[in-house]
Amino acid sequence: MSESVRIYINGKPIDVEASVTALEAVASWDETQATAIRGGERMITDSRGILIGNDAPVHNGAIFRIVRDRQSAGDDPDFDSL
């Protein structure tokens, strides 16, 4: 039996094996979100909003957030197309 760790994804606690990657943890939490990450529509950040690599190892207490990959110009209220 593998050791498990408690992590948080979008504020929800989840227990995963200590050997999984960030993307594998997301997939065990919500496969739809994992598919969106693989497809480039979403990305994984830490609690500060810093990008986390999909292959980053998890650790006990890790906080991951799933966010849109990029804002398009039309979504940005400060965008000035001149």
N, C-alpha and C positions, 0 to 999 in steps of 0.2 A: 504494500500500500504506500502510495506516495504522500509526501507531506503536502498539506494544503495551506494556503495563505488567504487572508481576507483582503480584498481590494474593493474599490468603489468605482463604479462606472455611472456617470451622470447622477451621482448622489445615491445610487442604490448599492447596498453591500452585496458582494458575491464571493463565494469561496471557490478557488480554483487551485489546481495543482501548482506547486511552486516552480515547476519546470516549464510552464507555458509562456508564450510570448504575449505581448499586449493584444495583437490581433486575434490570437487563439482565445484569449480571455473574452474579448468582445464577442466572438463567434459563439462562445458558450452562453453568453448573456442574451444576445439578440443577433441571429444569423442575418436578418435583413440589414442591420447596421454594418455588420462585417462585409456583406456583399457591396454595400455602398462605399465602404472604405477601399475595398479591392478595386472598385470601378472608378475611383478618383472623385467621387461626389462628396465624400466625407473624409475627415482625418481625425486622428487621436491626438489630444493635447494633455498636458498635465494640469494640475490645479491652477497653475499660473497662466495657462494659455500657450505654453511653449510646446511646439510640435514634438511628439514622441514617435520614434520609428516603429513601424508595425512589428518588427522583429525584436523590439526591446524586451528584455526579461521583466516579468512582474516581480514585485516584492511585497511583503506584508505591509498593508496600509497604503499602497499606491492609490492615487486618485487620478482617474482618467475621465476626460470629457470628450464626447463625440460632437464635432462641429462641422459645419459646411466647409468644403475645401477652400472655396474662394468666394468673395463677393463679386458679382458682376457689376459693371458700371451703373446699370439701371437700379441696382439694389442699394447703391451708395448715395445717401442724401447729400454728401459733400462733393460728389463728382461734378466737375466743371468741364463740359465738353467743348467749351469755347465756341 
